[in-house]
Amino acid sequence: SERDMAWVKRVGDDQVNLALAYTELTEELGRLRELSALQGRILRTLLQEQARSGGQRHSPLSQRHSPAPQCPSPSPPARAAPPGPPCQSP
């Protein structure tokens, strides 16, 4: 019947939407994993530099009281928009 056909079409559309959402989430998870790995490398490098300098030098993390503007929290990206450039402090 016509009602059954409409239901089948709606279910098919829902499946397509779910597949697209799953793909977007998988891509975002990959980006988050890359950022997490990069963060780990940066922290290891900072710790190694501190260990080499005997902890005499102030780490950039201890300078958060400076008046320089902090990076804003990233807003959720628009659908299918490429990620923006990384925020860099002066």
Residue, then its C-alpha position, 0 to 999 in steps of 0.5 A: s500500500e501507499r502507507d507501506m511505501a512511505w514507511v519503507k522510504r522513511v526508514g531508508d532515509d533514516q538509515v542513510n542519515l545514520a550512516l552519514a552521522y556515523t561517518e562524520l563521528t568516525e572522522e571526528l574521532g580520528r581528528l581527536r586521536e591525532l590531536s591527543a597524540l600531538q598533545g602527548r608529544i608536546l607534553r613529553t617534549l616540555l617535560q624533557e626540556q624541563a628535566r634538561s634545564g634542571g627545572q630552572r626555566h619557567s614552563p609556558l604553562s606557568q605563564r597563564h596569568s599573562p594578559a595575552p588572550q587565551c585561545p577560545s574554546p572551539s565551537p562545534p564545526a559546521r557540517a562538512a567544514p574543514p577544521g580551521p587553522p590552529c590557534q596560535s598565541p603571539 
